[in-house]
Each structure stands twice: as structure tokens, then as C-alpha cells.
Amino acid sequence: MKFPRSILNTLFCAALTLASATAAHAQVTVKEPWVRGTVASQKATGAFMQLSTTEAVRLVEARSGAAKIVEIHEMRMEGDRMMMQAVPGLDLVPGKTLELKPGGYHVMLIDVVKPLNAGDKVPLTLVLEGKDKKRIQVEVSAEVRALNAMPAAQQHQH
């Protein structure tokens, strides 16, 4: 017997939620995930979102089938130069929102498999580790926004 795709998706999401809930008690919330679109020859882009948690956890890894390499990055100013580098992880503090945004911390998608066009969806897996060293995975579907897109918060500040 074949089940409709929507039922299978619902069951899969429920199973992931149960697996995550039993692996750790922290509830991680992801808001406004998005990825900056690319042009045909562009091989890298960033993924951005807001993360919050009910318990202290650390973002230690990100994965995506949309790119061959996925890293957690920091962008910062050193003097008059913008510097970007991979970081081993980011701490999420209960009650505070960690914003992954252009010009700051973000998920870097390197060697993208195909151009990412506005409206596409990019699957991301965030791997978080609790103080007890148990890991949980959070599945995210990030919408691709136009190459010149701004974060949603900035779009509303006119």
C-alpha cells in the first residue's frame, strides 16, 4: 500500500522529533533560516538563521547535500580588513538568541553542487552537543533568497 508523500513526511518529522527529544533535553529553535542565492559560476555561499535553546548546547557541525563542504564560519574586521575563518563551534546560551547573519557567524556552504536560485529549499542538518557530550541533530529547510537579499529584520526597517 502506498502512502501519500505528505503522510510520510509527517511521520518522518515526528520520528526525528522523538529521536532528538530522547537524545537530549535541550529544545533548539531555529527561526528564519535562509541561504543566499548563487550565480552559475559561484561555488560558495552562506546560510543564516536565528538559534535559541532551553539548555546550554554547542553548535559543533553543519551538513548539507547542497555543498561538498559545510563549515561554521566567523566573519570579523581586523583593522581595515574583513577576515573569515572556520570555527570549531558556537555556544548557545539559554534565553539568548544566537544570530547567524551576513558579516558575522554563519554556516558556509563551499563547493555548492548546483546554482541555488531564489525560492529553492536547501536542507541543512545542525549538529549540537550538550554538556554531557550527547549530540542531537536538527533538520532545517532554508529558503534560498536572491543574491542581494538582506536579513528579514533589515527588510522591515524602512
VEXTOR-14490 format. One record per residue: x, y, z of N, C-alpha, C in turn; residue number from 0; residue in three letters. Coordinates in pm, 1 decimal. Layout:
% VEXTOR-14490
X;Y;Z;X;Y;Z;X;Y;Z;NUM;ALA $
...
***
This chain:
% VEXTOR-14490
84.1;-118.1;0.0;0.0;0.0;0.0;88.2;124.0;0.0;0;MET $
58.8;220.1;-86.3;135.7;343.8;-92.6;69.2;450.1;-5.9;1;LYS $
154.4;522.9;67.9;105.4;632.1;149.7;133.6;762.9;77.6;2;PHE $
45.5;860.7;92.3;72.0;992.1;33.2;201.5;1050.3;90.9;3;PRO $
274.7;1123.6;7.8;403.5;1181.5;47.1;388.7;1269.5;171.4;4;ARG $
279.4;1342.0;183.7;260.4;1430.9;299.2;253.6;1350.9;429.9;5;SER $
192.2;1233.4;426.2;184.7;1149.6;546.5;322.4;1096.1;581.3;6;ILE $
396.9;1052.3;479.2;532.2;1001.7;503.3;622.4;1111.3;560.3;7;LEU $
610.7;1232.3;506.0;690.1;1345.7;557.8;654.7;1374.3;702.6;8;ASN $
525.8;1371.5;735.7;481.8;1396.9;872.4;536.8;1291.2;967.4;9;THR $
528.3;1164.7;927.2;580.6;1057.1;1010.4;731.6;1068.5;1028.2;10;LEU $
802.5;1103.2;920.6;947.8;1119.7;928.5;983.0;1232.4;1026.0;11;PHE $
915.6;1345.7;1015.5;941.6;1459.0;1106.1;911.1;1420.9;1251.4;12;CYS $
803.2;1347.1;1272.7;769.0;1304.0;1408.7;876.9;1212.0;1464.2;13;ALA $
928.1;1122.0;1381.1;1034.5;1031.3;1425.1;1160.8;1108.7;1459.9;14;ALA $
1194.6;1208.8;1377.5;1312.3;1291.3;1406.7;1294.0;1367.5;1537.2;15;LEU $
1175.8;1419.6;1559.0;1149.3;1494.0;1681.4;1163.3;1403.3;1802.8;16;THR $
1108.0;1284.2;1795.4;1119.9;1190.2;1906.7;1264.3;1150.7;1930.2;17;LEU $
1338.3;1125.4;1823.6;1479.0;1087.4;1838.0;1558.1;1199.9;1902.5;18;ALA $
1532.5;1322.5;1861.4;1602.9;1437.3;1918.8;1564.7;1456.6;2065.4;19;SER $
1437.8;1438.2;2097.0;1391.7;1459.4;2233.9;1451.6;1357.9;2329.7;20;ALA $
1471.3;1235.3;2283.6;1526.8;1134.8;2372.9;1677.9;1145.8;2384.1;21;THR $
1744.9;1205.1;2284.9;1890.5;1215.7;2287.5;1936.2;1323.9;2385.3;22;ALA $
1860.5;1428.1;2401.1;1896.6;1537.1;2491.2;1769.2;1611.8;2528.0;23;ALA $
1774.5;1683.2;2638.9;1656.0;1754.1;2685.2;1644.5;1893.9;2626.1;24;HIS $
1753.1;1945.3;2570.0;1750.7;2080.4;2515.5;1657.4;2088.3;2396.4;25;ALA $
1577.7;2193.4;2394.4;1492.6;2219.3;2279.6;1555.6;2334.2;2203.2;26;GLN $
1594.2;2307.9;2080.3;1658.6;2409.3;1997.2;1556.0;2459.6;1897.5;27;VAL $
1543.8;2591.1;1889.1;1451.0;2654.0;1796.7;1529.9;2726.2;1688.6;28;THR $
1490.3;2705.3;1564.2;1553.9;2770.2;1450.2;1450.1;2862.1;1387.0;29;VAL $
1484.4;2990.2;1373.4;1392.8;3087.6;1312.7;1457.1;3148.7;1188.7;30;LYS $
1373.0;3172.9;1089.9;1409.1;3241.8;966.2;1537.0;3189.8;899.7;31;GLU $
1547.2;3057.7;876.3;1665.2;3007.4;806.5;1660.7;3045.1;658.4;32;PRO $
1772.0;3092.1;605.7;1779.2;3125.5;463.9;1922.2;3110.4;413.9;33;TRP $
1932.9;3095.1;284.5;2061.1;3081.0;217.8;2066.0;3185.8;107.7;34;VAL $
2180.7;3250.0;94.1;2196.9;3348.3;-13.2;2212.7;3274.4;-145.6;35;ARG $
2136.8;3315.8;-245.7;2141.6;3255.4;-378.2;2278.4;3271.5;-443.5;36;GLY $
2301.0;3193.2;-547.5;2428.8;3197.1;-618.8;2404.9;3221.5;-767.2;37;THR $
2512.7;3253.0;-837.0;2511.0;3259.7;-983.1;2581.8;3135.4;-1034.7;38;VAL $
2571.5;3108.6;-1162.9;2618.7;2983.1;-1221.2;2761.7;2944.7;-1182.7;39;ALA $
2855.4;3037.2;-1183.3;2995.7;3002.8;-1156.7;3034.6;3014.5;-1009.2;40;SER $
2943.6;3059.4;-925.8;2973.5;3079.1;-783.5;2975.8;2946.1;-710.3;41;GLN $
3080.9;2922.2;-632.1;3098.1;2793.5;-565.5;3075.9;2797.7;-414.7;42;LYS $
3047.5;2913.8;-357.9;3028.2;2923.1;-212.8;2920.0;3025.1;-180.3;43;ALA $
2853.8;3001.2;-67.7;2753.0;3095.0;-19.1;2733.1;3071.7;129.6;44;THR $
2648.8;3151.7;190.5;2624.9;3139.5;333.5;2481.0;3104.4;365.9;45;GLY $
2465.7;3039.3;481.9;2333.6;3009.1;537.0;2322.0;3085.6;668.5;46;ALA $
2204.8;3141.9;692.1;2183.3;3231.4;804.8;2053.9;3194.7;876.3;47;PHE $
2048.7;3220.8;1006.2;1929.9;3186.8;1085.6;1947.4;3238.5;1227.4;48;MET $
1843.8;3223.5;1306.7;1848.6;3258.1;1448.6;1824.9;3130.2;1528.5;49;GLN $
1913.9;3105.8;1624.4;1906.2;2984.3;1705.7;1883.8;3019.3;1851.7;50;LEU $
1796.3;2945.3;1916.3;1777.1;2960.5;2060.3;1759.1;2822.1;2120.2;51;SER $
1780.1;2812.1;2252.2;1776.8;2682.2;2318.3;1725.0;2695.8;2461.1;52;THR $
1677.9;2584.5;2515.3;1631.2;2582.4;2654.1;1742.3;2540.3;2749.7;53;THR $
1848.1;2477.8;2696.9;1963.9;2436.5;2777.4;2091.0;2468.4;2701.0;54;GLU $
2201.4;2483.3;2772.6;2328.7;2514.4;2708.4;2370.2;2400.8;2615.7;55;ALA $
2393.3;2434.3;2490.0;2442.9;2340.4;2390.2;2543.0;2414.7;2302.8;56;VAL $
2615.3;2338.5;2223.4;2714.8;2397.2;2133.6;2689.0;2345.7;1991.5;57;ARG $
2679.8;2438.6;1897.4;2670.5;2402.7;1756.9;2809.9;2358.1;1713.7;58;LEU $
2825.3;2230.0;1680.5;2957.8;2175.7;1651.3;2976.2;2135.4;1505.6;59;VAL $
2867.1;2128.0;1431.5;2879.2;2083.6;1292.8;2753.1;2120.2;1216.5;60;GLU $
2768.6;2137.7;1086.4;2655.4;2156.3;996.5;2682.7;2072.3;872.1;61;ALA $
2575.5;2020.3;813.9;2587.2;1937.8;693.4;2478.4;1976.9;594.3;62;ARG $
2506.8;1953.4;466.3;2406.2;1976.7;363.7;2446.5;1903.9;235.9;63;SER $
2348.4;1845.1;170.5;2371.9;1783.2;41.3;2388.5;1886.1;-69.6;64;GLY $
2365.1;2013.1;-39.7;2376.6;2119.3;-140.1;2521.3;2160.2;-165.1;65;ALA $
2615.1;2117.7;-77.3;2755.8;2156.3;-91.8;2845.0;2040.0;-47.8;66;ALA $
2963.3;2035.0;-106.8;3057.5;1927.9;-71.7;3122.2;1951.9;64.4;67;LYS $
3137.2;2078.4;101.7;3196.9;2115.1;230.6;3103.0;2212.2;300.6;68;ILE $
3076.5;2187.0;427.7;2992.1;2276.7;507.4;3066.6;2304.4;637.1;69;VAL $
3086.0;2432.5;668.0;3161.3;2472.2;787.4;3088.3;2582.3;862.4;70;GLU $
3117.2;2592.0;990.4;3069.5;2704.3;1071.4;3178.6;2810.8;1061.2;71;ILE $
3141.5;2931.9;1023.7;3238.8;3037.8;999.3;3211.9;3162.6;1083.0;72;HIS $
3317.4;3238.6;1097.7;3310.2;3370.0;1160.5;3366.3;3471.8;1062.3;73;GLU $
3297.3;3582.9;1047.0;3347.3;3694.4;967.3;3363.5;3811.1;1063.1;74;MET $
3482.1;3873.8;1059.7;3508.0;3985.2;1151.3;3606.4;4082.0;1087.8;75;ARG $
3611.2;4200.9;1142.7;3705.0;4303.3;1096.6;3834.7;4293.0;1175.3;76;MET $
3946.7;4295.5;1106.5;4079.7;4306.7;1167.2;4142.6;4430.1;1106.8;77;GLU $
4142.6;4537.2;1183.4;4187.4;4664.3;1128.4;4089.5;4708.3;1022.3;78;GLY $
4138.5;4725.6;900.2;4050.9;4767.2;791.0;4020.6;4651.9;694.6;79;ASP $
4049.2;4528.6;737.5;4025.6;4412.6;651.9;3919.8;4320.0;711.5;80;ARG $
3833.4;4270.6;623.6;3732.6;4173.3;664.3;3796.9;4034.9;656.5;81;MET $
3791.6;3960.8;766.8;3852.1;3828.0;773.7;3742.5;3723.6;796.1;82;MET $
3760.7;3607.4;733.2;3665.7;3499.2;752.5;3744.2;3371.1;778.7;83;MET $
3696.8;3293.6;877.1;3762.3;3166.6;907.1;3663.3;3070.0;970.2;84;GLN $
3694.9;2941.3;955.8;3613.1;2838.0;1019.2;3636.6;2841.7;1169.2;85;ALA $
3530.8;2810.4;1245.2;3541.7;2799.9;1391.1;3495.8;2660.1;1431.3;86;VAL $
3548.9;2608.1;1543.1;3513.6;2471.2;1583.7;3370.7;2456.7;1636.2;87;PRO $
3308.2;2565.5;1672.6;3171.3;2557.6;1723.0;3127.3;2689.6;1781.4;88;GLY $
2998.3;2697.1;1811.6;2939.5;2817.3;1870.5;2850.3;2776.3;1986.9;89;LEU $
2864.5;2846.0;2099.2;2783.0;2817.2;2217.0;2646.4;2883.0;2206.0;90;ASP $
2544.0;2807.2;2239.3;2408.7;2860.3;2250.1;2376.0;2868.9;2398.3;91;LEU $
2338.2;2986.9;2442.0;2308.8;3013.2;2582.1;2157.2;3020.6;2599.4;92;VAL $
2102.8;2947.8;2696.4;1957.9;2952.6;2718.0;1909.4;3096.1;2739.0;93;PRO $
1797.7;3129.1;2675.3;1739.8;3262.0;2690.8;1800.1;3368.1;2599.7;94;GLY $
1904.7;3333.8;2523.8;1965.6;3429.1;2431.0;1958.6;3371.5;2290.2;95;LYS $
1939.8;3458.3;2193.7;1934.7;3415.8;2054.9;2072.5;3431.9;1992.5;96;THR $
2120.5;3326.5;1929.4;2244.7;3332.7;1853.4;2205.1;3358.9;1709.4;97;LEU $
2246.3;3473.2;1656.9;2209.7;3508.2;1521.1;2324.5;3477.9;1426.6;98;GLU $
2297.7;3389.3;1331.4;2391.7;3362.6;1223.6;2349.7;3456.5;1110.7;99;LEU $
2437.8;3550.6;1075.3;2398.5;3656.6;983.1;2515.7;3697.8;895.2;100;LYS $
2485.2;3763.8;782.2;2592.6;3815.1;697.2;2682.2;3909.8;777.8;101;PRO $
2812.1;3896.4;760.7;2905.7;3981.9;832.6;2937.9;3933.5;972.4;102;GLY $
2888.0;3817.4;1012.6;2913.6;3763.1;1146.1;2929.7;3612.4;1137.8;103;GLY $
2879.4;3543.2;1238.3;2881.0;3397.3;1233.7;2779.3;3349.2;1130.7;104;TYR $
2812.3;3241.9;1061.4;2722.9;3185.3;961.2;2766.0;3042.5;928.1;105;HIS $
2681.8;2973.6;853.2;2717.2;2841.8;801.1;2763.1;2864.2;658.4;106;VAL $
2883.9;2818.7;627.7;2941.9;2837.6;495.0;2922.9;2712.2;412.1;107;MET $
2862.9;2728.2;295.9;2844.6;2618.8;201.0;2949.9;2636.1;91.6;108;LEU $
3044.4;2542.2;85.7;3158.1;2553.2;-5.6;3150.1;2443.5;-110.4;109;ILE $
3180.5;2479.4;-232.3;3174.1;2388.5;-346.2;3030.5;2340.0;-363.6;110;ASP $
2940.2;2436.9;-382.2;2798.7;2403.6;-399.5;2781.7;2314.4;-521.9;111;VAL $
2690.0;2220.4;-510.5;2669.8;2118.5;-612.4;2607.4;2176.0;-739.4;112;VAL $
2516.1;2271.8;-722.8;2449.7;2336.4;-837.0;2409.8;2476.9;-793.8;113;LYS $
2384.4;2565.3;-890.7;2341.7;2700.6;-853.4;2217.0;2696.9;-764.9;114;PRO $
2213.1;2786.4;-668.0;2099.4;2797.2;-576.6;2018.4;2920.0;-616.2;115;LEU $
1896.1;2897.4;-657.8;1810.4;3003.9;-708.1;1705.6;3044.5;-605.4;116;ASN $
1668.2;3171.8;-608.7;1565.7;3223.4;-517.5;1443.1;3133.0;-521.9;117;ALA $
1394.9;3096.3;-403.3;1278.5;3009.8;-391.6;1312.5;2863.2;-370.8;118;GLY $
1435.6;2822.3;-405.8;1477.8;2683.9;-379.2;1480.4;2660.5;-228.8;119;ASP $
1480.5;2535.6;-189.0;1495.5;2498.1;-48.0;1626.2;2421.5;-32.9;120;LYS $
1703.4;2455.2;69.3;1830.7;2388.6;96.5;1817.3;2313.0;228.4;121;VAL $
1837.5;2180.9;226.2;1833.4;2104.7;350.4;1963.9;2123.1;427.5;122;PRO $
1952.4;2149.4;556.0;2068.7;2163.4;643.9;2046.8;2074.5;765.9;123;LEU $
2153.0;2014.7;813.4;2149.2;1941.4;939.0;2243.5;2011.5;1035.0;124;THR $
2191.1;2058.7;1146.8;2272.8;2120.4;1250.4;2299.6;2015.9;1357.1;125;LEU $
2425.2;2001.1;1395.9;2463.0;1904.3;1499.3;2502.3;1983.4;1622.8;126;VAL $
2431.6;1957.4;1733.0;2455.7;2028.0;1857.6;2498.1;1929.7;1964.9;127;LEU $
2583.4;1975.2;2054.3;2635.9;1889.3;2159.7;2607.6;1951.9;2294.8;128;GLU $
2552.7;1870.8;2386.2;2525.0;1917.5;2521.6;2647.6;1904.3;2610.1;129;GLY $
2636.5;1953.2;2731.5;2747.4;1942.0;2827.2;2782.2;1797.2;2855.6;130;LYS $
2683.5;1708.3;2841.9;2705.7;1565.1;2864.3;2768.4;1496.0;2742.8;131;ASP $
2803.0;1575.3;2639.4;2865.0;1527.7;2514.6;2769.1;1450.5;2424.3;132;LYS $
2640.9;1442.7;2463.1;2542.2;1381.6;2374.8;2510.3;1479.8;2263.3;133;LYS $
2494.7;1425.0;2143.5;2467.4;1508.6;2026.8;2323.9;1492.2;1979.6;134;ARG $
2269.6;1602.7;1933.4;2137.9;1599.9;1870.4;2152.8;1662.2;1732.2;135;ILE $
2063.2;1624.0;1643.5;2061.0;1680.6;1509.6;1929.9;1753.5;1490.0;136;GLN $
1939.3;1870.3;1430.3;1820.6;1948.5;1398.6;1817.5;1966.1;1247.5;137;VAL $
1709.2;1919.7;1186.6;1693.0;1930.3;1042.0;1626.8;2063.9;1009.1;138;GLU $
1683.7;2132.9;912.3;1636.1;2265.8;874.2;1616.7;2270.5;723.2;139;VAL $
1511.5;2334.8;679.9;1490.2;2361.2;538.1;1500.1;2512.4;521.1;140;SER $
1607.7;2556.9;457.1;1632.9;2700.3;443.2;1595.6;2746.7;303.1;141;ALA $
1518.2;2852.6;295.9;1478.0;2907.7;167.1;1593.6;2986.9;106.8;142;GLU $
1614.1;2969.0;-22.7;1715.6;3047.1;-93.0;1654.8;3182.4;-126.8;143;VAL $
1728.6;3287.7;-91.8;1686.8;3424.1;-124.4;1778.7;3479.4;-231.4;144;ARG $
1731.9;3581.4;-299.8;1809.0;3643.2;-407.7;1948.4;3681.5;-358.9;145;ALA $
2042.8;3681.5;-449.6;2182.5;3709.7;-419.2;2200.4;3838.0;-339.0;146;LEU $
2118.7;3939.3;-365.2;2130.7;4067.6;-295.3;2035.1;4080.5;-177.3;147;ASN $
1984.8;3967.8;-127.5;1886.6;3970.0;-17.8;1948.1;4016.1;113.2;148;ALA $
1863.6;4080.7;192.0;1900.6;4122.8;327.4;1830.6;4031.8;426.3;149;MET $
1882.2;4024.7;550.8;1807.9;3950.9;653.1;1668.4;4009.1;668.7;150;PRO $
1571.9;3926.9;706.8;1432.6;3968.7;719.0;1416.8;4089.5;811.7;151;ALA $
1492.9;4093.6;920.8;1483.1;4204.4;1017.2;1518.1;4336.8;950.1;152;ALA $
1617.7;4336.9;860.3;1657.2;4459.3;792.8;1556.1;4499.0;685.7;153;GLN $
1487.7;4400.5;627.2;1389.2;4430.1;523.7;1273.4;4513.1;579.8;154;GLN $
1244.5;4498.5;708.5;1130.3;4566.9;770.0;1168.0;4700.3;832.4;155;HIS $
1294.6;4742.9;823.2;1337.8;4864.8;889.4;1343.5;4983.2;792.8;156;GLN $
1242.6;5003.3;714.2;1243.6;5114.4;618.6;1178.1;5235.5;675.8;157;HIS $
***
